[in-house]
Amino acid sequence: MIDHLKPVVVGPDELGAALAAQSVEEVTVDWRPPGAPGALKRLYEDADRYEAVQQANEDVMRRIVSARARWTAVRAAQTEIPGLERGVLLHAGPPLDWASASGPMRGALIGALLYEEWAETAEQAEHLLASGQIELHPCHEHGAVGPMAGVVSPSMPVVVVENERYGNRAFSTLNEGLGKVLRYGANDPEVLGRLRWLQDVAGPALGQAVERGEGIDLTGIIAQALQMGDELHNRNKAATALLTRQMAGALSLVCDDSRDERSKIFHYLAETDVFFLNLAMAACKAALDPAAGFTGSTVVTAMARNGTEFGIRTAGTGDRWFTAAAPGVEGLYFPGFGPHDANPDLGDSAITETAGLGGFALAAAPAIVQFVGGSVSRGREITEEMYQITLAEHPVFQLPALDFRGSPVGIDCIAVARTGIAPVLDTGIAHKRAGIGQIGAGIVRVPIEPFVDALESLVV
């Protein structure tokens, strides 16, 4: 029997390499020392405190999984988003100033000033931003979310999404489509013209179509799309198709006076597979915001990146951000590009993973895993790993490849610190220079430090 025993390697890779050099067959265990050992010890040794944390987390999870998101309107951002007024711009991720903004973020902020006509040239816009005359606020602090740079300015049309269960609302811009777009930092006349078409034509028409009925049930569409191969972050083809089918009749009626206008809007929806992403993000934001303010809860309510930093917020720490440097993305690059061209990870779209979608639901999306540099089996493995750091299986968001098991939802800082497993996102890769756009896609494991810091803050 002794001949069949194998050493178990727990620790640095060098240990396994040393055994391999001696032709010794070993078993490697993926183990990491826990983060915040002091906080975990205090928590586990205080039964009353531990019970209070568990109760708060149960209350939070009931809110998150019972949310029901409905798209109710398209309105000008300044009429719906509190605090968004002249001289204020919203952006993705945790708080940011001009000096630390990345290339695509700077390009998008400059483009927003040109779009609003607060500046006549890019140079004037840059001066206003560098001088501090323009206030920069995170989208998350105003009930909003935005993909990539995530910039929202007062005149932009935004979707209004209501959580029917709790009455709160969330907002996101309309998706610009692919190619040269503001969210990747492009800001030339073509980009600004597209934004104004969304403001003057597409936005009002879509809003009228939505308001002709009782709004559109986004939670229902998300649940269906998961059965059809979407994970609602990188892949939204099924969800966009379902939405377009549901809106087609009303949209034809509101565009009845202009055949050309109707054609352009339907063409826009047909060619923009990622149109639903912004709606999915707003639906997830609407589901998570009512979870804020539960004393002691260790559940994560937001994950976001601004291209410079990655940050999280938790139910027990309210509006406070815990941050670390934004990670790079491992993935596949479009021809002609490589890691040296890439900007660190960017965008509010990690709100999908925070709500149990995106990378947490990769098992549902076999068509996307190859695009982001993975495999079907790896997609299932990632989803199964995420169950180890979450508190629930979503009762509505079910994954066919896992026998319709609910997607993992409710990231718990305790579980992250205890296991050493950091959340995984699937994401696009932006070029570090403004305006070049998406240069690839991949999978990123976010920094673990913010989760550990949040736990230590909660368990003092």
ABEGO torsion letter per residue (X at the ends): XAAABBBBBBEBAAAAAAAAAAGBBBBBBBBBBBBGAAAAAAAAABAAAAAAAAAAAAAAAAAAAABBBBBABBBBAAAABBGBBBGBBBBBEBBBBAAABBAAAAAAAAAAAAAAGABABAAAAAAAAAAGABBBBBAAAAGBBBBEAGBBBAABBBBBBBBAAAGBBBBBBBBAEBEBBAAAGBABAAAAAAAAAAAAAAAAAAAAAAAABAEBBAAAAAAAAAAAGBAGBABAAAAAAAAAAAAAAAAAAAAAABAAAAAAAAAAAAABAAAAAAAAAAAAAAAAAAABGBBGBABBABBBBAGABBBBBBAAAEABBBBBBBBBBBBBBBBGBBAAABBBBBEAAAAAAAAGBEAAAAAABAAAAAAAGBBAAAAAAAAAAAAAABABBBAABBBAAAGGBBBBBGBBAAAAAAAGBBBBBBBBBBBABBGAEBAEBBBBBBBAAAAAAAAAAABX
